[in-house]
């Protein structure tokens, strides 16, 4: 199991908005473009790219979901105190 991974995410406040974005990703729309358009955090400027991080650096629900992903895989909706995340493992 990897000790460090690189992920991107899209963070929104409403579950309904997150669900609509996830459907668009599943239909083949570009993750980075959707992150730039919809995400409410600073990573939107990098297409949602959060860079490389290890365990203990992110909130627990986010970390748990991110470390379960295979490279290229996109998560289902992940709720944290910040809102709803869609996570994509980059490497």
WOGIMO-V869981 format. One record per helix or strand of 3 or more residues. SS is the DSSP state (H for helix, E for strand). FROM is the first residue (numbers start at 1). LEN is the number of residues. Records with the same first field share a line. If there is no record, write none. Layout:
# WOGIMO-V869981
SS = FROM-LEN / FROM-LEN
This chain:
# WOGIMO-V869981
E = 4-9 / 49-6 / 78-3 / 83-7
H = 15-12 / 31-8 / 42-5 / 60-9
